[in-house]
Amino acid sequence: MSNNALAILAMAAAYVQQAESMEEVSRFGIRRARSSDISLLESVERSAAQLFRTVNLGFLADGPTLDPAVLSGMAKSNHLWIAVNDWDQPIGFLGGENFEGNFHLVEVSVAQDFQGRGVGKALMSNMMDQVRREGYKTITLTTYRDVPWNGYWYAKMGFVEVYAQAMGRKYLDIMVQEGKQGLDQASRCVMMKAL
Ligand SMILES: CC(C)(COP(=O)(O)OP(=O)(O)OC[C@H]1O[C@@H](n2cnc3c(N)ncnc32)[C@H](O)[C@@H]1OP(=O)(O)O)[C@@H](O)C(=O)NCCC(=O)NCCS
């Protein structure tokens, strides 16, 4: 076989390998959380938060992750959704809880290598379908208004900013608590979506 033919074969093999690995990372499923998932979610959340380094919010990447007891509570209420790869390993999660009669989204995180492939959107749409069936009329959350994968991302899914004051004392308490954790209150907002 000529050198040219060998080079073409090598290029074709490399192309197939690349295509296979791209397909591999693009496939995912969404399922309910199991207790065995809980200890694996810290690394997912930590990996996801690395994105904040790109907007000078690196302290979030180094900050505390969700309390496992809180995650377990959400799992027990069936309000913790896990995105998994082909091997059923968590690559993302979304958790929330009843808060003042609204379904309040506490955290959505997708591990760095899997971001921008629709995993976050799929977690959101699974959550919205389920909580709508459960009878919730509204979903709330707090986020950074001007960060592309926060306020803008939620706005694309129909969330709108609402005044924290109008939402009541408990929402103001969340904002105050976030301020104590170093989150700039002027950049944060409450968002809401009617179902
Ligand atoms: C927010 C987050 C969960 C989104 O998950 P994801 O799987 O990357 O998002 P998706 O692939 O479903 O995103 C879909 C849309 O968001 C856009 N998007 C995703 N990441 C983006 C980024 N870094 N910058 C700009 N747009 C982005 C995509 O372009 C896409 O837009 P389209 O629907 O118009 O095509 C993920 O970015 C993350 O884990 N971020 C760190 C943790 C975080 O900020 N959580 C939210 C706390 S309030």
The ligand as an SDF file (V2000), in Angstrom:
LIG
                    3D

 48 50  0  0  0  0  0  0  0  0999 V2000
  -26.5220   26.6950   33.6250 C   0  0  0  0  0  0  0  0  0  0  0  0
  -26.1110   25.3130   33.1450 C   0  0  0  0  0  0  0  0  0  0  0  0
  -26.7230   24.2630   34.0510 C   0  0  0  0  0  0  0  0  0  0  0  0
  -26.6570   25.1170   31.7260 C   0  0  0  0  0  0  0  0  0  0  0  0
  -26.4630   23.7640   31.3470 O   0  0  0  0  0  0  0  0  0  0  0  0
  -26.0100   23.3650   29.8790 P   0  0  0  0  0  0  0  0  0  0  0  0
  -26.2190   21.9050   29.7330 O   0  0  0  0  0  0  0  0  0  0  0  0
  -24.6740   23.9080   29.5940 O   0  0  0  0  0  0  0  0  0  0  0  0
  -27.0790   24.1730   29.0240 O   0  0  0  0  0  0  0  0  0  0  0  0
  -27.7290   23.7820   27.6680 P   0  0  0  0  0  0  0  0  0  0  0  0
  -26.7670   23.1200   26.7710 O   0  0  0  0  0  0  0  0  0  0  0  0
  -29.0190   23.0740   27.8960 O   0  0  0  0  0  0  0  0  0  0  0  0
  -27.9900   25.2500   27.1740 O   0  0  0  0  0  0  0  0  0  0  0  0
  -28.8520   25.5420   26.2720 C   0  0  0  0  0  0  0  0  0  0  0  0
  -28.7700   27.0040   25.9190 C   0  0  0  0  0  0  0  0  0  0  0  0
  -27.9900   27.8010   26.7920 O   0  0  0  0  0  0  0  0  0  0  0  0
  -26.9070   28.4000   26.0830 C   0  0  0  0  0  0  0  0  0  0  0  0
  -25.7000   28.3370   26.9020 N   0  0  0  0  0  0  0  0  0  0  0  0
  -25.2870   27.2600   27.5850 C   0  0  0  0  0  0  0  0  0  0  0  0
  -24.1180   27.5530   28.1820 N   0  0  0  0  0  0  0  0  0  0  0  0
  -23.8240   28.8180   27.8390 C   0  0  0  0  0  0  0  0  0  0  0  0
  -22.7300   29.6760   28.1090 C   0  0  0  0  0  0  0  0  0  0  0  0
  -21.6990   29.2590   28.8400 N   0  0  0  0  0  0  0  0  0  0  0  0
  -22.7460   30.9240   27.5990 N   0  0  0  0  0  0  0  0  0  0  0  0
  -23.7750   31.3280   26.8300 C   0  0  0  0  0  0  0  0  0  0  0  0
  -24.8280   30.5520   26.5330 N   0  0  0  0  0  0  0  0  0  0  0  0
  -24.8390   29.3200   27.0340 C   0  0  0  0  0  0  0  0  0  0  0  0
  -26.7380   27.5520   24.8490 C   0  0  0  0  0  0  0  0  0  0  0  0
  -26.1870   28.3010   23.8090 O   0  0  0  0  0  0  0  0  0  0  0  0
  -28.1540   27.1440   24.5650 C   0  0  0  0  0  0  0  0  0  0  0  0
  -28.8660   28.1600   23.9160 O   0  0  0  0  0  0  0  0  0  0  0  0
  -29.9850   27.8180   22.8220 P   0  0  0  0  0  0  0  0  0  0  0  0
  -31.0300   27.0160   23.5240 O   0  0  0  0  0  0  0  0  0  0  0  0
  -30.4790   29.1570   22.4090 O   0  0  0  0  0  0  0  0  0  0  0  0
  -29.2720   27.0530   21.7730 O   0  0  0  0  0  0  0  0  0  0  0  0
  -24.5670   25.1490   33.0790 C   0  0  0  0  0  0  0  0  0  0  0  0
  -24.0460   26.2040   32.3000 O   0  0  0  0  0  0  0  0  0  0  0  0
  -23.9170   25.1640   34.4450 C   0  0  0  0  0  0  0  0  0  0  0  0
  -23.8050   24.1330   35.1160 O   0  0  0  0  0  0  0  0  0  0  0  0
  -23.4370   26.3690   34.8720 N   0  0  0  0  0  0  0  0  0  0  0  0
  -22.7680   26.5090   36.1620 C   0  0  0  0  0  0  0  0  0  0  0  0
  -23.7460   26.4160   37.3220 C   0  0  0  0  0  0  0  0  0  0  0  0
  -24.8380   27.4510   37.1820 C   0  0  0  0  0  0  0  0  0  0  0  0
  -24.6200   28.5830   36.8070 O   0  0  0  0  0  0  0  0  0  0  0  0
  -26.0800   27.0280   37.5270 N   0  0  0  0  0  0  0  0  0  0  0  0
  -27.2090   27.9140   37.5410 C   0  0  0  0  0  0  0  0  0  0  0  0
  -27.2640   28.5640   38.8810 C   0  0  0  0  0  0  0  0  0  0  0  0
  -28.5490   29.8040   39.0030 S   0  0  0  0  0  0  0  0  0  0  0  0
  1  2  1  0
  2  3  1  0
  2  4  1  0
  2 36  1  0
  4  5  1  0
  5  6  1  0
  6  7  2  0
  6  8  1  0
  6  9  1  0
  9 10  1  0
 10 11  2  0
 10 12  1  0
 10 13  1  0
 13 14  1  0
 14 15  1  0
 15 16  1  0
 15 30  1  0
 16 17  1  0
 17 18  1  0
 17 28  1  0
 18 19  1  0
 18 27  1  0
 19 20  2  0
 20 21  1  0
 21 22  1  0
 21 27  2  0
 22 23  1  0
 22 24  2  0
 24 25  1  0
 25 26  2  0
 26 27  1  0
 28 29  1  0
 28 30  1  0
 30 31  1  0
 31 32  1  0
 32 33  2  0
 32 34  1  0
 32 35  1  0
 36 37  1  0
 36 38  1  0
 38 39  2  0
 38 40  1  0
 40 41  1  0
 41 42  1  0
 42 43  1  0
 43 44  2  0
 43 45  1  0
 45 46  1  0
 46 47  1  0
 47 48  1  0
M  END
$$$$
